[in-house]
Amino acid sequence: MPLKWVMHWQPNAGTTVSGQIVTEITQCVESINGVKEGRWKATLTYYKPMLREQALAAEFPRDFLGISLPEQPNKYYFIIRGQRLVLEADSSIQTIMEKLQSYKSKVSLNFEGFQYQLGDFQLRVGKVVPSHSENLRGIVMEVEYLPISSIEKSRQIMGEFFELWQEVVSKRSLPGQFMHMEPNFAEYGLGDLYTSQHTAVQYATVMAQLIATVQAVQAVRN
């Protein structure tokens, strides 16, 4: 499948994300002739075990992430970051988990926005909001390069596109920038050929960065 980078917006120190920044970023895509193709949405859920006996705590992962991706509607992905595991399951696993009551959903975040076509690239720009709230928690962007599935072979062209994109965004003098932090896919047993499991791991990494950003802002305020 086509390779993609998932990036998050890193606000400048002392600033936060806002709807205005999301609007200006989508305007940046349109300014370089990105053609809007419609909406997209991915949902990431943070799970915690429901332990009836604390003695069993060591037998269960302390927490893990589940994610549904728009390009794989019949699949569901689990990421256990502590053990560096990523698993692909049928989407019905969510119903099974609810019935078993072994894990409960602590937080669900929606990544949602618009999808654009730009030559051989597909861009998705979206806001990060809790599933039952409109409070903006972050901004993400997916850059997908359609002709290539190899991470190594696409690295140069993705890097060049990212530099070009940063240049376009910098002209708006926005209080922050997009960051690309590539996970160590090999730690999760993933190879050079790109799959949806690579995407799931990238979202888990973005989630960790968003949490770190929120905590840093809170620390400054306190």
DOKETI-252251 format. One line per 3 residues: number of its first residue (from 1); for each residue z, x, y of N, C-alpha, C, CB. Coordinates in steps of 0.2 Angstrom, whole numbers. Atoms other than C-alpha are relative to their C-alpha. Glycine has a CB too. Example, Ala and Ser with C-alpha at 12.3 -4.5 7.8 and 13.67 -1.06 7.14 Angstrom:
residues 2
1 = 0,4,-6,39,62,-22,0,4,6,6,-5,0  -1,-4,-6,36,68,-5,3,-4,5,-7,2,2 $
//
This chain:
residues 222
1 = 0,4,-6,0,0,0,0,4,6,6,-5,0  0,-4,-6,-2,6,18,7,3,2,-3,-4,6  -7,-3,-2,11,18,25,2,-3,6,-2,7,0 $
4 = -2,2,-7,22,13,39,6,4,2,2,-8,0  -7,-3,-3,36,20,50,3,-6,3,-2,6,6  -4,5,-3,50,9,55,5,4,5,4,-4,-5 $
7 = -4,-3,-5,58,14,72,4,-5,4,-5,3,5  -4,4,-3,72,8,82,1,3,8,7,0,-3  0,-2,-7,75,8,101,7,3,1,-1,-7,5 $
10 = -6,-3,-2,88,20,107,2,0,7,0,8,-2  -1,0,-7,95,15,124,3,6,3,5,-6,1  -3,-6,-3,100,28,136,8,-1,1,-3,1,8 $
13 = -8,0,-1,119,32,138,2,-5,6,3,7,1  -3,5,-5,128,18,147,-5,-6,1,0,3,7  4,6,-1,114,5,145,-1,-4,-7,-8,2,2 $
16 = 0,4,6,111,-9,132,-7,-3,0,5,-5,0  7,3,1,95,-18,125,0,-7,4,-1,0,-7  0,6,-4,89,-33,134,-7,-3,-2,1,0,8 $
19 = 7,4,1,75,-47,132,-5,3,4,1,-7,1  5,-3,-5,66,-39,147,-3,6,-3,4,2,7  3,-6,3,64,-23,137,-5,-2,-5,6,5,-3 $
22 = 4,2,6,57,-32,122,-7,-2,4,3,-6,-4  6,3,-3,44,-41,134,-4,6,3,2,-4,6  4,-6,-2,39,-24,142,-3,4,-5,4,4,5 $
25 = 2,-4,6,37,-16,125,-6,-4,-2,5,1,-5  6,4,2,25,-30,120,-6,0,5,2,-8,-2  5,-1,-5,16,-28,136,-4,7,-1,3,-1,7 $
28 = 2,-6,1,14,-10,132,-6,0,-6,5,5,-2  5,0,6,5,-14,115,-6,-4,3,3,-5,-5  5,3,-2,-6,-26,124,-4,4,5,2,-7,4 $
31 = 3,-5,-4,-10,-13,137,-5,5,-3,5,3,5  4,-5,4,-18,-2,124,-4,-4,-5,4,5,-4  5,5,4,-29,-17,117,3,-2,-6,-6,4,0 $
34 = -3,2,7,-17,-22,103,-2,-8,0,8,1,0  2,7,1,-23,-39,97,5,-4,-3,-7,-1,-4  -6,4,3,-9,-52,94,-3,-4,-6,3,-4,5 $
37 = 2,4,6,-10,-59,76,4,-5,-2,-1,5,-5  -5,5,2,5,-70,75,7,3,0,-2,-3,-6  -8,-2,1,24,-69,71,1,3,-6,4,-6,1 $
40 = -3,-3,7,33,-59,58,7,0,0,-3,7,-1  -8,0,0,51,-59,52,2,4,-7,2,-7,0  -3,-3,6,61,-48,40,8,-2,1,-1,7,-1 $
43 = -7,1,-1,79,-52,36,4,5,-4,2,-8,-3  -5,-4,4,93,-40,31,7,-2,0,-1,7,4  -6,3,1,109,-45,24,5,5,-3,0,-6,-5 $
46 = -5,-4,2,125,-35,22,5,-3,-5,4,3,6  -4,3,5,135,-39,6,6,4,-1,-4,-1,-6  -6,-3,2,153,-36,1,2,-3,-6,6,-1,6 $
49 = -2,3,6,160,-38,-16,6,-5,1,3,5,-5  -6,5,0,172,-53,-19,4,1,-6,-3,-8,-1  -4,-2,6,185,-45,-30,6,-5,-1,3,7,2 $
52 = -6,4,2,197,-56,-39,6,5,-2,-2,-5,-6  -6,-5,2,207,-40,-45,-2,6,3,0,0,-8  2,-6,-4,208,-25,-34,-1,6,-5,6,2,5 $
55 = 1,-6,5,209,-14,-50,-7,1,-2,4,-2,-6  7,0,2,190,-18,-52,-4,3,6,-3,-7,-2  4,-2,-6,186,-11,-35,-5,6,-1,5,2,6 $
58 = 4,-6,2,180,6,-42,-6,-1,-4,4,5,-4  6,2,4,167,-3,-53,-5,-3,4,2,-5,-6  5,3,-4,158,-11,-39,-2,4,6,2,-7,2 $
61 = 2,-3,-7,148,-4,-24,4,-3,5,-7,0,1  -4,3,-5,159,-6,-9,-4,-4,4,3,6,4  4,4,-4,145,-13,0,-8,2,-1,1,0,8 $
64 = 7,-2,0,126,-14,0,-4,-5,4,-3,0,-8  4,4,-4,111,-21,9,-5,-3,-4,-3,4,6  6,4,3,98,-34,4,-5,-1,5,2,-6,-4 $
67 = 5,1,-5,82,-36,13,-6,-4,-3,-3,6,3  6,3,2,67,-48,12,-5,2,5,1,-8,0  6,-2,-5,50,-42,19,-5,-5,0,-2,7,-3 $
70 = 5,5,0,36,-53,25,-6,2,-4,-2,0,7  6,-2,4,23,-43,15,1,-1,-7,-2,7,1  -1,1,7,32,-46,-1,5,-7,-1,4,6,-3 $
73 = -5,6,0,39,-65,0,3,-1,-7,-4,-5,2  -3,2,7,42,-66,-19,5,6,-2,-5,-1,-5  -5,-5,2,53,-50,-19,6,1,4,-4,7,0 $
76 = -6,-1,-4,70,-45,-13,2,7,-2,6,-5,-2  -2,-7,1,76,-27,-11,7,1,2,-4,4,5  -7,-2,-1,94,-20,-13,0,8,2,4,-2,-6 $
79 = -1,-7,-2,99,-3,-5,7,1,0,-3,2,7  -7,-3,0,115,5,-10,0,7,2,3,-1,-8  1,-6,-3,116,19,2,5,5,-3,2,-1,8 $
82 = -5,-5,2,132,27,-5,-3,4,-6,6,-3,-2  3,-3,6,123,30,-22,-7,2,1,1,-5,-6  7,-1,-1,106,32,-14,-5,-4,-5,-2,8,0 $
85 = 4,4,5,99,18,-25,-4,-6,4,4,-4,-5  4,6,-3,85,5,-20,-3,-3,-6,-6,3,5  2,4,6,81,-9,-32,-5,-6,3,6,-3,-4 $
88 = 4,6,-1,67,-22,-32,1,-6,-5,-8,2,0  -2,5,5,71,-39,-39,-5,-6,2,7,-2,1  3,7,-2,63,-57,-39,4,-3,5,-1,-4,-6 $
91 = -3,3,-6,67,-67,-23,6,-5,-3,-5,-3,4  -5,5,2,77,-79,-34,7,3,-2,-2,-3,-7  -7,-3,1,91,-66,-36,5,-2,5,-1,8,0 $
94 = -4,2,-5,98,-72,-20,4,-7,-2,-3,-2,7  -3,6,3,102,-89,-28,5,1,-5,-6,-5,-2  -4,-2,5,109,-81,-43,6,3,2,-4,5,-5 $
97 = -6,-3,-3,121,-71,-33,5,-5,3,-2,5,5  -4,5,-3,127,-86,-24,4,-4,-5,-4,-5,4  -3,4,5,131,-95,-40,5,4,-4,-5,-2,-5 $
100 = -4,-4,4,139,-80,-48,7,2,5,-3,7,-2  -5,-1,-5,150,-77,-32,3,7,-1,5,-6,0  -3,-6,1,152,-59,-36,-1,4,7,-4,4,-5 $
103 = 1,-3,-7,146,-53,-18,-1,-6,5,-6,5,0  2,4,-5,146,-62,-2,-3,3,6,7,-4,2  3,-2,-5,136,-61,13,4,1,6,-6,-4,2 $
106 = -4,-1,-6,145,-53,28,-3,-1,6,3,7,0  4,1,-6,132,-52,41,-8,0,-2,1,7,4  8,1,1,113,-57,41,-3,2,7,-2,-6,-3 $
109 = 4,-2,-6,101,-49,54,-7,-2,-1,1,7,2  7,2,0,84,-56,58,-4,6,4,-2,-7,2  5,-5,-4,70,-43,63,-6,-5,1,-1,7,-3 $
112 = 6,4,-1,57,-54,72,-3,1,6,3,-8,-1  4,-1,-6,43,-54,84,-7,-1,-1,1,7,3  7,1,1,25,-52,85,-4,6,-3,-4,-1,7 $
115 = 4,-5,3,12,-43,75,-7,1,4,-2,-2,-7  6,-1,-4,-3,-34,83,-5,5,-4,1,4,7  5,-4,4,-19,-26,76,-3,5,6,-6,-4,-3 $
118 = 3,-5,-5,-25,-9,85,-4,5,-4,6,3,4  4,-4,4,-39,-2,76,2,1,-7,-1,7,3  -3,-1,7,-33,6,59,8,-1,0,-2,6,-2 $
121 = -7,1,0,-15,2,65,2,-7,0,3,5,6  -3,7,-1,-4,-13,63,7,1,3,0,-4,-7  -7,-1,-3,11,-14,75,4,-7,0,-1,2,7 $
124 = -4,6,-1,25,-26,74,6,2,4,3,-2,-8  -5,-1,-5,37,-27,88,5,-5,0,-2,1,8  -4,6,1,53,-37,86,7,2,3,0,-2,-7 $
127 = -7,-1,-2,71,-40,92,4,-1,-7,2,-5,5  -5,1,6,86,-39,80,6,-4,3,3,7,-2  -5,5,-2,97,-54,81,4,-3,-6,-3,-6,4 $
130 = -4,3,5,111,-61,70,-3,-7,-2,8,-1,1  3,6,3,105,-76,59,2,-6,4,0,0,-7  -3,6,-3,116,-88,68,2,1,7,6,-3,-4 $
133 = -1,-1,-7,115,-82,86,-6,3,3,6,6,0  5,-2,-4,104,-77,100,1,7,3,-3,-5,5  -2,-6,-3,113,-61,104,-4,6,-2,8,1,-2 $
136 = 5,-5,1,101,-47,105,4,7,-2,-4,2,6  -4,-6,3,108,-32,94,-5,6,0,2,-1,-7  4,-5,0,93,-21,95,-8,-1,0,1,5,-7 $
139 = 7,1,0,74,-18,95,-3,4,-5,-3,1,7  3,-4,5,63,-12,81,-8,0,1,2,-2,-7  7,0,0,45,-7,79,-3,3,-7,-3,4,6 $
142 = 4,-3,6,34,-5,63,-7,2,2,0,-5,-6  7,-3,-1,19,6,64,-3,1,-7,-1,6,5  3,-1,7,8,4,49,-7,2,1,-1,-7,-4 $
145 = 7,-3,0,-8,15,46,-3,-3,-6,1,8,0  3,3,5,-19,5,35,-4,4,-5,-5,-6,2  4,-4,5,-31,18,27,4,4,-5,-5,4,4 $
148 = -3,-5,4,-18,29,19,7,-2,-3,1,7,4  -6,2,3,-4,27,7,5,6,-1,-1,-3,-7  -4,-7,1,2,46,6,4,1,6,-5,5,-2 $
151 = -5,-2,-6,17,50,17,-2,7,3,7,1,-3  1,-6,-2,12,68,18,-7,0,4,-1,6,-5  7,0,-3,-7,65,22,0,-4,7,-5,-3,-5 $
154 = 0,4,-7,-3,53,36,5,2,5,2,-8,-2  -5,-3,-5,11,63,44,-3,2,7,4,6,-3  2,-2,-6,0,71,57,-3,-6,4,-6,5,-1 $
157 = 3,6,-4,-10,55,62,6,-4,3,-5,-3,-4  -5,5,-2,6,45,63,4,4,6,5,-1,-6  -3,-4,-6,14,59,74,-3,0,6,1,7,-3 $
160 = 4,0,-6,0,59,86,0,-7,3,-8,2,-2  0,7,-2,0,40,87,7,-1,4,-1,-5,-5  -7,1,-2,19,41,90,0,3,7,5,3,-4 $
163 = 0,-4,-6,17,54,104,-4,-4,6,-4,7,0  4,4,-4,3,43,112,4,-6,2,-7,-2,-3  -4,6,-1,14,28,111,6,1,5,3,-3,-7 $
166 = -6,-2,-4,29,37,119,-2,1,7,3,6,-3  3,-2,-6,18,42,133,-2,-7,4,-7,3,0  1,7,-3,13,23,136,6,-3,2,-4,-4,-5 $
169 = -7,3,-2,31,17,136,3,4,6,4,0,-6  -4,-4,-5,37,31,147,-2,-2,7,-1,8,-1  2,2,-6,26,25,161,4,-6,3,-8,-2,0 $
172 = -4,6,-2,37,9,162,7,2,2,0,-5,-5  -7,-3,-2,53,20,165,5,-5,-2,0,0,8  -6,4,3,63,10,153,6,4,-2,-3,-4,-6 $
175 = -6,-4,1,81,15,150,1,1,-8,6,-4,2  -1,-2,7,78,22,132,-6,2,-3,3,-6,-4  6,-1,4,65,26,119,1,-1,-7,-1,8,1 $
178 = 0,1,8,60,23,101,1,7,-3,-7,-3,-2  -2,-6,4,67,35,88,-3,-1,-7,7,1,0  2,0,7,59,39,71,4,5,-4,-8,1,0 $
181 = -4,-4,4,71,45,59,-2,-1,-8,8,-1,1  2,1,7,63,47,42,5,2,-5,-6,5,-2  -5,-1,5,75,45,27,-3,5,-5,2,-6,-3 $
184 = 2,-5,5,75,58,13,-2,-5,-6,6,5,-2  2,5,5,65,46,1,1,3,-7,-7,-1,1  -1,-3,6,67,59,-13,7,-2,-3,-2,7,0 $
187 = -7,2,2,85,55,-13,1,-6,-4,5,1,6  0,7,3,81,37,-18,-5,0,-6,-2,-5,5  5,0,6,69,43,-32,-7,-2,2,3,-4,-5 $
190 = 6,2,-2,54,38,-21,-5,6,1,1,-4,6  5,-5,-1,38,48,-21,-4,0,6,-4,1,-6  4,0,-6,24,52,-9,-4,-6,1,-5,6,0 $
193 = 4,6,0,14,36,-13,5,-6,3,-3,-2,-6  -4,5,-3,21,23,-1,0,-7,-3,-3,-1,7  -2,6,3,29,7,-7,4,-5,4,3,0,-8 $
196 = -5,4,-4,39,-8,-1,7,3,0,0,-7,-2  -6,-3,0,54,1,-7,2,5,5,1,3,-7  -1,-4,-6,51,14,6,2,-3,6,-7,5,1 $
199 = -2,4,-6,51,1,19,7,-3,0,-5,-6,0  -6,2,0,67,-6,13,5,5,2,2,-3,-7  -4,-6,-2,75,11,14,0,2,7,-2,6,-4 $
202 = 0,-1,-8,69,13,32,4,-5,3,-8,0,2  -4,5,-4,77,-3,37,7,1,-1,-2,-7,-3  -7,-1,1,93,2,29,2,6,5,2,2,-7 $
205 = -1,-5,-5,92,18,40,1,-2,7,-5,6,-1  0,3,-6,88,8,55,6,-4,2,-6,-4,1  -7,4,0,103,-3,52,6,4,2,1,-4,-7 $
208 = -5,-5,-1,114,12,51,0,2,7,0,6,-5  1,-2,-7,107,18,68,2,-5,5,-7,3,1  -1,6,-4,109,1,76,8,0,1,-3,-6,-2 $
211 = -8,1,0,128,0,71,3,6,3,2,0,-8  -3,-6,-4,131,18,77,-1,-1,7,-4,7,-3  1,1,-7,123,14,94,5,-5,3,-7,-3,1 $
214 = -5,5,-3,134,-2,96,7,3,0,0,-6,-5  -6,-3,0,149,8,91,1,5,6,2,3,-7  0,-4,-6,145,21,104,1,-3,6,-6,5,0 $
217 = 0,4,-6,143,8,117,7,-2,1,-5,-5,1  -7,3,0,160,0,113,5,6,1,1,-3,-7  -4,-5,-1,168,17,113,1,2,7,-2,6,-4 $
220 = 1,-2,-8,162,21,131,4,-6,4,-7,0,2  -3,5,-4,168,4,137,8,0,-1,-2,-7,-3  -8,0,1,186,6,129,3,7,3,1,0,-7 $
//
